């Protein structure tokens, strides 16, 4: 039973990161109308910035976190004009163009990381980041303070996002554009500016994700973004592309599934089993569990 | 309802002046040298069949298309090429054809979207809209999808009023509504006009629209073929034959 509880906590921590990733990805899909396949690469880039700043400031976590968030927002805003040509037409999501653009951005980021940082070797975050002593330990399985920290921050971030979406003026504009871009335009919602706000918000989420991943994984490599990108795309398609609530459920489910497999079978099999489960679901429900919401 | 005669109004009272504009979608021409003028305090109706260019004319005035020739002035200032959100901020609004409410959002959210630029005054406008449309207050937390056709039209009009407009453009409000509801909607437009809103309306339902309007224009394949007071148009043999089924 302790193993189960420990792995559920670990799984929720991991799952809330998946939820944040899918949410940032879906936000860009719904409001900016792009498939930002390389969003996880942006997040990993910010992990490198956090690592760099931690090294420079003698492990000042606050400065590291702020630098990570700033770099992620900046990277998203810099890439926005590249997508602008597609954004201006706005008749529908131009999947082909935006995906190629986004993959290009992802490759550039991966290459910059492997040439510009730590001679291309994986980077390791200081162990103090994860919080040292385990709160709960059962055999080989443990719950570290870092995992509780990322769970708490993850839950706060996800709830704040949904509050913003449903209770604020920009959130209302996001939902209107997501439902009917042309109708939103006729009402007088500025599409381009609201689109830019969604780049900034998904950048903010990206910075928070980078911080949580740094704490939870303790390391990063240039190829990490691509691995995560596959999972984010899988989760968002299985939930139903653009379906925020679906992404919440499926993201948490995937995190817990992976943690349970790690706890009871083997960590090396968690990816395989997760993707087999997702394959079965997508064959049964090609439009995703919760349906498309573009 | 005896409309007062605005024909003699001095030119300075023109709120919207559309002067010989042409608009095309690629190779297809939607408007050719169309001119329409709306004075403060008027209800003006555009009459025309499907595809005559009514929606294009209203949307162009709102700013979604830039005319290839001609000019548009609102409150004396040239506005062709000005983006929609600036025009809305300036006092133009459009109630789109087919209601165009956001079906997955609540009535209140829909109304607040209309006040996107004007959120500080939202409470004041909300009170007035609820006063005019008590049903919207009753249903404010309901999802718009659950409203009837007439209620959706009221919501779309209420949402437009939330932007504190001077010119309210309404695209085919009667389409798809039961006759008794259509009467309600035209009564609402008359009431709003008495409250001081200037209204530019497009309609296929020429009979009811002309009885509610002061003046009208007939649009045929993108060109204004006839204009005059509502009475003149109602008694015009061509209009009677083509649009009133007489």
Interface residues (C-beta under 8 A of the other chain):
Chain A: X169 X172 X173 X175 X176 X179 X180 X183 X184 X185 X186 X187 X188 X189 X190
Chain B: X59 X62 X64 X83 X84 X85 X87 X88 X89 X93 X94 X96 X100 X102 X103 X104 X105 X109 X112 X113 X114 X116 X117 X119 X159 X163
